[in-house]
Amino acid sequence: MARAAIGLIETEGLVGLIEAADVAAKTADVQLLGFECIGGGLVSLRLSGDVASVQTAIQAAVAAAQRLGQVISFHVIPGPHEDLVALLEGKGPPPAAAIPPAAEATPSLAELEALPVTRLRQLARQFPDLALKGRAISRAGKAELLAAFQQLNNK
């Protein structure tokens, strides 16, 4: 079923996002598509409906979430492509660039070089033997993260 619009909200912390979802559902005729824990305390909400309803719901939800925490970003996509709708509803294929969990294998350097710094930081936190720890991961640039993964691969 094609949606007229998709709305997205990303917050730091789950409580603010739950409040946002409740307000969005009560404010306008929208369907909540789901939550996703992104990592590092970030959580996102997806919703759909007609363009005006989604815009109204997102505005009200953002205001509600800001009262309880920090809103990182929000966006309304009018007339999304049907593949995007299927992906957001969980009916599409998984992302092609998925990296195996740390328990399975250390990703290759080529796989790591293709990732953005934020994803490298998330991945680095999954490897307890990595030379970088805690805030050092948060402050590390791409070159430093790649060097730490290279050092881990050489062990």
PyMOL commands that place a pseudoatom at each C-alpha (Angstrom):
pseudoatom trace, name=CA, resn=MET, resi=1, chain=A, elem=C, hetatm=0, pos=[0.000, 0.000, 0.000]
pseudoatom trace, name=CA, resn=ALA, resi=2, chain=A, elem=C, hetatm=0, pos=[1.530, 3.293, -1.089]
pseudoatom trace, name=CA, resn=ARG, resi=3, chain=A, elem=C, hetatm=0, pos=[1.767, 6.036, 1.502]
pseudoatom trace, name=CA, resn=ALA, resi=4, chain=A, elem=C, hetatm=0, pos=[1.270, 9.703, 0.699]
pseudoatom trace, name=CA, resn=ALA, resi=5, chain=A, elem=C, hetatm=0, pos=[4.040, 10.669, 3.149]
pseudoatom trace, name=CA, resn=ILE, resi=6, chain=A, elem=C, hetatm=0, pos=[6.556, 9.207, 5.567]
pseudoatom trace, name=CA, resn=GLY, resi=7, chain=A, elem=C, hetatm=0, pos=[7.600, 11.055, 8.745]
pseudoatom trace, name=CA, resn=LEU, resi=8, chain=A, elem=C, hetatm=0, pos=[10.824, 10.448, 10.652]
pseudoatom trace, name=CA, resn=ILE, resi=9, chain=A, elem=C, hetatm=0, pos=[11.981, 11.665, 14.065]
pseudoatom trace, name=CA, resn=GLU, resi=10, chain=A, elem=C, hetatm=0, pos=[15.301, 10.891, 15.740]
pseudoatom trace, name=CA, resn=THR, resi=11, chain=A, elem=C, hetatm=0, pos=[15.871, 11.632, 19.426]
pseudoatom trace, name=CA, resn=GLU, resi=12, chain=A, elem=C, hetatm=0, pos=[18.445, 11.023, 22.077]
pseudoatom trace, name=CA, resn=GLY, resi=13, chain=A, elem=C, hetatm=0, pos=[16.740, 8.692, 24.532]
pseudoatom trace, name=CA, resn=LEU, resi=14, chain=A, elem=C, hetatm=0, pos=[13.696, 6.467, 24.324]
pseudoatom trace, name=CA, resn=VAL, resi=15, chain=A, elem=C, hetatm=0, pos=[11.347, 8.305, 26.716]
pseudoatom trace, name=CA, resn=GLY, resi=16, chain=A, elem=C, hetatm=0, pos=[11.164, 11.432, 24.560]
pseudoatom trace, name=CA, resn=LEU, resi=17, chain=A, elem=C, hetatm=0, pos=[10.489, 9.347, 21.476]
pseudoatom trace, name=CA, resn=ILE, resi=18, chain=A, elem=C, hetatm=0, pos=[7.703, 7.367, 23.142]
pseudoatom trace, name=CA, resn=GLU, resi=19, chain=A, elem=C, hetatm=0, pos=[6.069, 10.642, 24.134]
pseudoatom trace, name=CA, resn=ALA, resi=20, chain=A, elem=C, hetatm=0, pos=[6.531, 11.885, 20.555]
pseudoatom trace, name=CA, resn=ALA, resi=21, chain=A, elem=C, hetatm=0, pos=[4.893, 8.740, 19.150]
pseudoatom trace, name=CA, resn=ASP, resi=22, chain=A, elem=C, hetatm=0, pos=[1.934, 9.075, 21.508]
pseudoatom trace, name=CA, resn=VAL, resi=23, chain=A, elem=C, hetatm=0, pos=[1.412, 12.747, 20.638]
pseudoatom trace, name=CA, resn=ALA, resi=24, chain=A, elem=C, hetatm=0, pos=[1.796, 12.068, 16.894]
pseudoatom trace, name=CA, resn=ALA, resi=25, chain=A, elem=C, hetatm=0, pos=[-0.813, 9.302, 16.963]
pseudoatom trace, name=CA, resn=LYS, resi=26, chain=A, elem=C, hetatm=0, pos=[-3.241, 11.448, 18.979]
pseudoatom trace, name=CA, resn=THR, resi=27, chain=A, elem=C, hetatm=0, pos=[-2.705, 14.634, 16.949]
pseudoatom trace, name=CA, resn=ALA, resi=28, chain=A, elem=C, hetatm=0, pos=[-3.325, 13.405, 13.406]
pseudoatom trace, name=CA, resn=ASP, resi=29, chain=A, elem=C, hetatm=0, pos=[-4.511, 10.428, 11.404]
pseudoatom trace, name=CA, resn=VAL, resi=30, chain=A, elem=C, hetatm=0, pos=[-1.152, 8.675, 11.020]
pseudoatom trace, name=CA, resn=GLN, resi=31, chain=A, elem=C, hetatm=0, pos=[0.042, 5.101, 11.302]
pseudoatom trace, name=CA, resn=LEU, resi=32, chain=A, elem=C, hetatm=0, pos=[3.076, 4.391, 13.476]
pseudoatom trace, name=CA, resn=LEU, resi=33, chain=A, elem=C, hetatm=0, pos=[5.434, 2.154, 11.478]
pseudoatom trace, name=CA, resn=GLY, resi=34, chain=A, elem=C, hetatm=0, pos=[7.973, 1.455, 14.174]
pseudoatom trace, name=CA, resn=PHE, resi=35, chain=A, elem=C, hetatm=0, pos=[10.860, 2.405, 16.421]
pseudoatom trace, name=CA, resn=GLU, resi=36, chain=A, elem=C, hetatm=0, pos=[14.517, 1.684, 15.808]
pseudoatom trace, name=CA, resn=CYS, resi=37, chain=A, elem=C, hetatm=0, pos=[17.338, 1.839, 18.346]
pseudoatom trace, name=CA, resn=ILE, resi=38, chain=A, elem=C, hetatm=0, pos=[20.246, 3.201, 16.350]
pseudoatom trace, name=CA, resn=GLY, resi=39, chain=A, elem=C, hetatm=0, pos=[22.884, 3.021, 19.056]
pseudoatom trace, name=CA, resn=GLY, resi=40, chain=A, elem=C, hetatm=0, pos=[24.635, 5.508, 21.286]
pseudoatom trace, name=CA, resn=GLY, resi=41, chain=A, elem=C, hetatm=0, pos=[21.301, 6.423, 22.861]
pseudoatom trace, name=CA, resn=LEU, resi=42, chain=A, elem=C, hetatm=0, pos=[19.734, 7.457, 19.553]
pseudoatom trace, name=CA, resn=VAL, resi=43, chain=A, elem=C, hetatm=0, pos=[16.261, 6.203, 18.684]
pseudoatom trace, name=CA, resn=SER, resi=44, chain=A, elem=C, hetatm=0, pos=[14.115, 6.866, 15.622]
pseudoatom trace, name=CA, resn=LEU, resi=45, chain=A, elem=C, hetatm=0, pos=[10.387, 6.746, 14.917]
pseudoatom trace, name=CA, resn=ARG, resi=46, chain=A, elem=C, hetatm=0, pos=[8.742, 6.169, 11.530]
pseudoatom trace, name=CA, resn=LEU, resi=47, chain=A, elem=C, hetatm=0, pos=[5.151, 7.059, 10.733]
pseudoatom trace, name=CA, resn=SER, resi=48, chain=A, elem=C, hetatm=0, pos=[2.995, 7.418, 7.634]
pseudoatom trace, name=CA, resn=GLY, resi=49, chain=A, elem=C, hetatm=0, pos=[-0.216, 8.992, 6.398]
pseudoatom trace, name=CA, resn=ASP, resi=50, chain=A, elem=C, hetatm=0, pos=[-1.342, 11.764, 4.087]
pseudoatom trace, name=CA, resn=VAL, resi=51, chain=A, elem=C, hetatm=0, pos=[1.073, 14.684, 3.736]
pseudoatom trace, name=CA, resn=ALA, resi=52, chain=A, elem=C, hetatm=0, pos=[-0.863, 17.188, 5.872]
pseudoatom trace, name=CA, resn=SER, resi=53, chain=A, elem=C, hetatm=0, pos=[-1.444, 14.655, 8.661]
pseudoatom trace, name=CA, resn=VAL, resi=54, chain=A, elem=C, hetatm=0, pos=[2.198, 13.592, 8.739]
pseudoatom trace, name=CA, resn=GLN, resi=55, chain=A, elem=C, hetatm=0, pos=[3.394, 17.215, 8.806]
pseudoatom trace, name=CA, resn=THR, resi=56, chain=A, elem=C, hetatm=0, pos=[0.996, 18.029, 11.651]
pseudoatom trace, name=CA, resn=ALA, resi=57, chain=A, elem=C, hetatm=0, pos=[1.948, 14.894, 13.579]
pseudoatom trace, name=CA, resn=ILE, resi=58, chain=A, elem=C, hetatm=0, pos=[5.691, 15.507, 13.166]
pseudoatom trace, name=CA, resn=GLN, resi=59, chain=A, elem=C, hetatm=0, pos=[5.410, 19.129, 14.343]
pseudoatom trace, name=CA, resn=ALA, resi=60, chain=A, elem=C, hetatm=0, pos=[3.451, 18.120, 17.449]
pseudoatom trace, name=CA, resn=ALA, resi=61, chain=A, elem=C, hetatm=0, pos=[5.719, 15.120, 18.114]
pseudoatom trace, name=CA, resn=VAL, resi=62, chain=A, elem=C, hetatm=0, pos=[8.898, 17.191, 17.867]
pseudoatom trace, name=CA, resn=ALA, resi=63, chain=A, elem=C, hetatm=0, pos=[7.511, 19.750, 20.334]
pseudoatom trace, name=CA, resn=ALA, resi=64, chain=A, elem=C, hetatm=0, pos=[6.579, 16.958, 22.762]
pseudoatom trace, name=CA, resn=ALA, resi=65, chain=A, elem=C, hetatm=0, pos=[9.949, 15.216, 22.457]
pseudoatom trace, name=CA, resn=GLN, resi=66, chain=A, elem=C, hetatm=0, pos=[11.838, 18.488, 23.027]
pseudoatom trace, name=CA, resn=ARG, resi=67, chain=A, elem=C, hetatm=0, pos=[10.070, 18.935, 26.360]
pseudoatom trace, name=CA, resn=LEU, resi=68, chain=A, elem=C, hetatm=0, pos=[11.543, 15.618, 27.593]
pseudoatom trace, name=CA, resn=GLY, resi=69, chain=A, elem=C, hetatm=0, pos=[14.869, 15.372, 25.811]
pseudoatom trace, name=CA, resn=GLN, resi=70, chain=A, elem=C, hetatm=0, pos=[16.851, 16.246, 22.740]
pseudoatom trace, name=CA, resn=VAL, resi=71, chain=A, elem=C, hetatm=0, pos=[15.522, 15.972, 19.189]
pseudoatom trace, name=CA, resn=ILE, resi=72, chain=A, elem=C, hetatm=0, pos=[18.398, 15.167, 16.840]
pseudoatom trace, name=CA, resn=SER, resi=73, chain=A, elem=C, hetatm=0, pos=[16.508, 15.491, 13.565]
pseudoatom trace, name=CA, resn=PHE, resi=74, chain=A, elem=C, hetatm=0, pos=[13.119, 15.127, 11.905]
pseudoatom trace, name=CA, resn=HIS, resi=75, chain=A, elem=C, hetatm=0, pos=[11.886, 15.033, 8.334]
pseudoatom trace, name=CA, resn=VAL, resi=76, chain=A, elem=C, hetatm=0, pos=[8.760, 14.504, 6.213]
pseudoatom trace, name=CA, resn=ILE, resi=77, chain=A, elem=C, hetatm=0, pos=[9.081, 12.744, 2.856]
pseudoatom trace, name=CA, resn=PRO, resi=78, chain=A, elem=C, hetatm=0, pos=[6.018, 13.469, 0.686]
pseudoatom trace, name=CA, resn=GLY, resi=79, chain=A, elem=C, hetatm=0, pos=[5.306, 10.801, -1.941]
pseudoatom trace, name=CA, resn=PRO, resi=80, chain=A, elem=C, hetatm=0, pos=[8.049, 8.324, -1.003]
pseudoatom trace, name=CA, resn=HIS, resi=81, chain=A, elem=C, hetatm=0, pos=[9.143, 5.703, -3.522]
pseudoatom trace, name=CA, resn=GLU, resi=82, chain=A, elem=C, hetatm=0, pos=[7.381, 2.358, -3.043]
pseudoatom trace, name=CA, resn=ASP, resi=83, chain=A, elem=C, hetatm=0, pos=[10.717, 0.598, -2.373]
pseudoatom trace, name=CA, resn=LEU, resi=84, chain=A, elem=C, hetatm=0, pos=[11.426, 3.007, 0.479]
pseudoatom trace, name=CA, resn=VAL, resi=85, chain=A, elem=C, hetatm=0, pos=[7.977, 2.375, 1.952]
pseudoatom trace, name=CA, resn=ALA, resi=86, chain=A, elem=C, hetatm=0, pos=[8.543, -1.396, 1.761]
pseudoatom trace, name=CA, resn=LEU, resi=87, chain=A, elem=C, hetatm=0, pos=[11.952, -1.036, 3.393]
pseudoatom trace, name=CA, resn=LEU, resi=88, chain=A, elem=C, hetatm=0, pos=[10.609, 1.123, 6.241]
pseudoatom trace, name=CA, resn=GLU, resi=89, chain=A, elem=C, hetatm=0, pos=[7.729, -1.282, 6.824]
pseudoatom trace, name=CA, resn=GLY, resi=90, chain=A, elem=C, hetatm=0, pos=[10.189, -4.165, 7.099]
pseudoatom trace, name=CA, resn=LYS, resi=91, chain=A, elem=C, hetatm=0, pos=[9.111, -5.819, 3.846]
pseudoatom trace, name=CA, resn=GLY, resi=92, chain=A, elem=C, hetatm=0, pos=[12.200, -4.934, 1.831]
pseudoatom trace, name=CA, resn=PRO, resi=93, chain=A, elem=C, hetatm=0, pos=[15.624, -6.550, 1.680]
pseudoatom trace, name=CA, resn=PRO, resi=94, chain=A, elem=C, hetatm=0, pos=[18.162, -5.891, 4.441]
pseudoatom trace, name=CA, resn=PRO, resi=95, chain=A, elem=C, hetatm=0, pos=[20.807, -3.235, 3.711]
pseudoatom trace, name=CA, resn=ALA, resi=96, chain=A, elem=C, hetatm=0, pos=[23.418, -4.581, 1.297]
pseudoatom trace, name=CA, resn=ALA, resi=97, chain=A, elem=C, hetatm=0, pos=[26.358, -3.165, 3.246]
pseudoatom trace, name=CA, resn=ALA, resi=98, chain=A, elem=C, hetatm=0, pos=[25.517, -4.923, 6.500]
pseudoatom trace, name=CA, resn=ILE, resi=99, chain=A, elem=C, hetatm=0, pos=[28.611, -5.740, 8.551]
pseudoatom trace, name=CA, resn=PRO, resi=100, chain=A, elem=C, hetatm=0, pos=[28.646, -9.018, 10.477]
pseudoatom trace, name=CA, resn=PRO, resi=101, chain=A, elem=C, hetatm=0, pos=[28.498, -8.702, 14.284]
pseudoatom trace, name=CA, resn=ALA, resi=102, chain=A, elem=C, hetatm=0, pos=[31.777, -8.685, 16.190]
pseudoatom trace, name=CA, resn=ALA, resi=103, chain=A, elem=C, hetatm=0, pos=[31.201, -12.227, 17.413]
pseudoatom trace, name=CA, resn=GLU, resi=104, chain=A, elem=C, hetatm=0, pos=[31.284, -13.555, 13.829]
pseudoatom trace, name=CA, resn=ALA, resi=105, chain=A, elem=C, hetatm=0, pos=[34.297, -11.809, 12.278]
pseudoatom trace, name=CA, resn=THR, resi=106, chain=A, elem=C, hetatm=0, pos=[36.299, -8.638, 12.088]
pseudoatom trace, name=CA, resn=PRO, resi=107, chain=A, elem=C, hetatm=0, pos=[35.284, -6.760, 8.916]
pseudoatom trace, name=CA, resn=SER, resi=108, chain=A, elem=C, hetatm=0, pos=[37.873, -6.373, 6.173]
pseudoatom trace, name=CA, resn=LEU, resi=109, chain=A, elem=C, hetatm=0, pos=[39.677, -3.073, 5.756]
pseudoatom trace, name=CA, resn=ALA, resi=110, chain=A, elem=C, hetatm=0, pos=[37.906, -2.543, 2.415]
pseudoatom trace, name=CA, resn=GLU, resi=111, chain=A, elem=C, hetatm=0, pos=[34.502, -2.915, 4.112]
pseudoatom trace, name=CA, resn=LEU, resi=112, chain=A, elem=C, hetatm=0, pos=[35.538, -0.513, 6.854]
pseudoatom trace, name=CA, resn=GLU, resi=113, chain=A, elem=C, hetatm=0, pos=[36.867, 2.153, 4.475]
pseudoatom trace, name=CA, resn=ALA, resi=114, chain=A, elem=C, hetatm=0, pos=[33.452, 2.332, 2.810]
pseudoatom trace, name=CA, resn=LEU, resi=115, chain=A, elem=C, hetatm=0, pos=[31.701, 3.179, 6.096]
pseudoatom trace, name=CA, resn=PRO, resi=116, chain=A, elem=C, hetatm=0, pos=[31.117, 6.700, 7.461]
pseudoatom trace, name=CA, resn=VAL, resi=117, chain=A, elem=C, hetatm=0, pos=[32.868, 7.711, 10.681]
pseudoatom trace, name=CA, resn=THR, resi=118, chain=A, elem=C, hetatm=0, pos=[29.672, 7.430, 12.752]
pseudoatom trace, name=CA, resn=ARG, resi=119, chain=A, elem=C, hetatm=0, pos=[29.192, 3.798, 11.701]
pseudoatom trace, name=CA, resn=LEU, resi=120, chain=A, elem=C, hetatm=0, pos=[32.880, 3.052, 12.339]
pseudoatom trace, name=CA, resn=ARG, resi=121, chain=A, elem=C, hetatm=0, pos=[32.486, 4.398, 15.883]
pseudoatom trace, name=CA, resn=GLN, resi=122, chain=A, elem=C, hetatm=0, pos=[29.414, 2.224, 16.482]
pseudoatom trace, name=CA, resn=LEU, resi=123, chain=A, elem=C, hetatm=0, pos=[31.257, -0.801, 15.173]
pseudoatom trace, name=CA, resn=ALA, resi=124, chain=A, elem=C, hetatm=0, pos=[34.379, -0.017, 17.240]
pseudoatom trace, name=CA, resn=ARG, resi=125, chain=A, elem=C, hetatm=0, pos=[32.326, -0.242, 20.431]
pseudoatom trace, name=CA, resn=GLN, resi=126, chain=A, elem=C, hetatm=0, pos=[31.475, -3.853, 19.560]
pseudoatom trace, name=CA, resn=PHE, resi=127, chain=A, elem=C, hetatm=0, pos=[35.127, -4.961, 19.685]
pseudoatom trace, name=CA, resn=PRO, resi=128, chain=A, elem=C, hetatm=0, pos=[36.424, -5.175, 23.283]
pseudoatom trace, name=CA, resn=ASP, resi=129, chain=A, elem=C, hetatm=0, pos=[39.993, -5.900, 22.063]
pseudoatom trace, name=CA, resn=LEU, resi=130, chain=A, elem=C, hetatm=0, pos=[40.205, -2.708, 19.995]
pseudoatom trace, name=CA, resn=ALA, resi=131, chain=A, elem=C, hetatm=0, pos=[42.999, -0.359, 21.124]
pseudoatom trace, name=CA, resn=LEU, resi=132, chain=A, elem=C, hetatm=0, pos=[40.572, 2.584, 21.372]
pseudoatom trace, name=CA, resn=LYS, resi=133, chain=A, elem=C, hetatm=0, pos=[38.133, 2.690, 24.296]
pseudoatom trace, name=CA, resn=GLY, resi=134, chain=A, elem=C, hetatm=0, pos=[35.274, 4.935, 25.470]
pseudoatom trace, name=CA, resn=ARG, resi=135, chain=A, elem=C, hetatm=0, pos=[35.704, 8.611, 24.671]
pseudoatom trace, name=CA, resn=ALA, resi=136, chain=A, elem=C, hetatm=0, pos=[38.737, 7.870, 22.518]
pseudoatom trace, name=CA, resn=ILE, resi=137, chain=A, elem=C, hetatm=0, pos=[36.346, 6.183, 20.080]
pseudoatom trace, name=CA, resn=SER, resi=138, chain=A, elem=C, hetatm=0, pos=[33.999, 9.179, 20.178]
pseudoatom trace, name=CA, resn=ARG, resi=139, chain=A, elem=C, hetatm=0, pos=[36.842, 11.574, 19.393]
pseudoatom trace, name=CA, resn=ALA, resi=140, chain=A, elem=C, hetatm=0, pos=[38.640, 9.436, 16.814]
pseudoatom trace, name=CA, resn=GLY, resi=141, chain=A, elem=C, hetatm=0, pos=[38.626, 10.374, 13.156]
pseudoatom trace, name=CA, resn=LYS, resi=142, chain=A, elem=C, hetatm=0, pos=[38.237, 7.917, 10.329]
pseudoatom trace, name=CA, resn=ALA, resi=143, chain=A, elem=C, hetatm=0, pos=[42.001, 7.378, 9.870]
pseudoatom trace, name=CA, resn=GLU, resi=144, chain=A, elem=C, hetatm=0, pos=[42.513, 6.649, 13.564]
pseudoatom trace, name=CA, resn=LEU, resi=145, chain=A, elem=C, hetatm=0, pos=[39.583, 4.218, 13.648]
pseudoatom trace, name=CA, resn=LEU, resi=146, chain=A, elem=C, hetatm=0, pos=[40.813, 2.412, 10.531]
pseudoatom trace, name=CA, resn=ALA, resi=147, chain=A, elem=C, hetatm=0, pos=[44.302, 2.150, 12.062]
pseudoatom trace, name=CA, resn=ALA, resi=148, chain=A, elem=C, hetatm=0, pos=[42.833, 0.621, 15.230]
pseudoatom trace, name=CA, resn=PHE, resi=149, chain=A, elem=C, hetatm=0, pos=[40.894, -1.946, 13.187]
pseudoatom trace, name=CA, resn=GLN, resi=150, chain=A, elem=C, hetatm=0, pos=[44.013, -2.694, 11.131]
pseudoatom trace, name=CA, resn=GLN, resi=151, chain=A, elem=C, hetatm=0, pos=[45.965, -3.272, 14.356]
pseudoatom trace, name=CA, resn=LEU, resi=152, chain=A, elem=C, hetatm=0, pos=[43.189, -5.608, 15.567]
pseudoatom trace, name=CA, resn=ASN, resi=153, chain=A, elem=C, hetatm=0, pos=[43.292, -7.557, 12.291]
pseudoatom trace, name=CA, resn=ASN, resi=154, chain=A, elem=C, hetatm=0, pos=[47.071, -7.980, 12.627]
pseudoatom trace, name=CA, resn=LYS, resi=155, chain=A, elem=C, hetatm=0, pos=[46.761, -9.659, 16.048]
for i in range(1, 155): cmd.bond("trace and resi %d" % i, "trace and resi %d" % (i + 1))
show_as sticks, trace
zoom trace
